Amino acid sequence: MMPGIYVGEGKVIHYTSGQGSSIGSYSGLFICSSTSYSTLGYPCRGCGDQSRLDGVICSCIDCFLAGGDLYLFEYDDPRAIFLPNIRRTCSFLSSDSPEIVLRRAYYLLENGFGDYDLLGNNCEDFAIYCKTGRRIY
């Protein structure tokens, strides 16, 4: 799954390694696509070809989903402590207000989120930071 922050107007801000690994309705939600690469077969009219972009990018919801399913990541879920969470769709962490989440996402879109690292600074870390203000290492 590729997580991102839905920011409204059909747009998702997310973090990608630049290898097509993260192109893949409420503002400030942490959402996930079940696909990991755009399978549209052509550049999007709104987004263009984002398959080689890296860092924090903004995509339309269709490019983000790339034909995959949409999942909503739930916060403040006490079940997350007790249940094994294979799909990682819930967390016991508390989410900040939508205004703060959106402010973080737009700030990182302009200023970056550091170098992409699959194990230590990835798309999930980006979305969790936007939602909670916490860095998970």
Secondary structure, DSSP 8 states (H G I E B T S, - for coil): -EEEEEEETTEEEEEE-SSSSS----TTEEEEES-SS--SSS-BTTTB--TT--EEEEEEHHHHHTT--EEE-B-S-THHHHS--TT--B-SS----HHHHHHHHHHHHHH---S-BTTTB-HHHHHHHHHHS----
